[in-house]
Amino acid sequence: MPVSTPSARFSAHTERAGDPASTATFCYSVVAAAEPGVMPRVLELFAKRNLVPSRWHSIAAAEGDLQIDIQVEGLAPDVGDYIAACLRQIVNVETVLTGLKHGDTAAPPERLRRRA
């Protein structure tokens, strides 16, 4: 029986190593009615694919809306688009916007060191 590691499960959803898409971060912005079952249903779409979002921020707005911002690193664009389509079908979800962030925003540690 093969051993399933987090990186092995994750790589099934990413592009080939070295491909620019494999270093991209897929971003979702979800607006839904502030109902108790919305967040678990949103998270379930990632969990059943063995994905853990790298960032998750949610807030219940004063207008009665729930705003959820999610980022998933290394997600293949076709898989990201499919998840967005599934998010749009969840009851009480009003809007789903997507985006793709390429590259690192922070410099690698070796660039941050001062040279003597």
N, C-alpha and C positions, 0 to 999 in steps of 0.2 A: 504494500500500500504506500503510495507516494506521500511524502510529508508536505504539508501546505504551510508555507511561511507567509507572513504579511506581504513581503515584497513579491513573492510568487503570485499571490492572489491579485495584488495591485497591478502587476505587469500585464495581466490578461486584459486590462482595460486601457492600457496606454499604447502609444505608438512605439515603433522600434527605437532602441537606444540610439542617441545621436541625432534623431529627428527633432527639428525645432518644436514640433507639437508636443513632444514628450517633456519639454521643460516649461510648457505653458500651464497656466492656471485657469480653469473654467470657473466663471463667476455667475451666480444666480442672485437675482433680487426678486423676492416673492412678496406680494401684498395679498393678504387674506383677511377674512372676518376673524376677529379675536375669539375663537372657539377653542375649547380644550383639546379637541382631537386633531387639530391641524398640524401642530409641530411633530407629533409622533408619526403621522402619515407622511410628512415631508421627509423626515429622517429615515423612514423605512425604505424609501426608494434607493438611498445610498447603502444602507445596511444590508439589504438583500443582494447587493453586488459586491459585498465585502469591502466597501469604501468608507473611509472616515474622513469627513471634510477637514481640511487644514484650518479653516476658519468658519465660525458660525456666530452670527450676532443677530439677536432678535429683540424686538421691543414692541410692547403694546401701546399704540399711539392713542392720544386722547379722543380721536375721532371714532374709536372702536375698531380700528384696523390693527392687524398684526403684520409687522414688517420683518422679514427674515432675509439676511444677506449671508450667502454661503459661498465658500471657495473650495475647490477641489483641485489639487495639484496633479499634473501629469495625465489628466483625463483626455482620452481621444475625442476629437471634435464630434464624430458621429455618435458616440456614446453620450457625450454631454448634451447634444441636441435631442437625443431620444429621452433622456431624463427630464429635460425641460418640457417636452411634449407630455410626459407622464405627470409632471407637476401641474400642468394646466388642466388636467382632468380631475384633480382632487377637489372634492366638495368644499366649498367656501373659499377656494383660491380664486382671486379676482384677476391678478396680473402676474406674469412671470417674464422678467427681462433677463437676457443672458449677455455675457461678454467674455472675452478671452484676453488674458494678460500674458505677455511673453517676457521671458528673461527674469533675472533677479533684480530687485529694486535696491538691494544692499550689496556693497562690495564684499567679495570673499575675505575671510580673516587675514590672509597674507597681504592683502592690499591695505589693510588698516594698520599694520604694524609700522612703527617708525624705524627708519633705517639709521643706524649709528654711523 
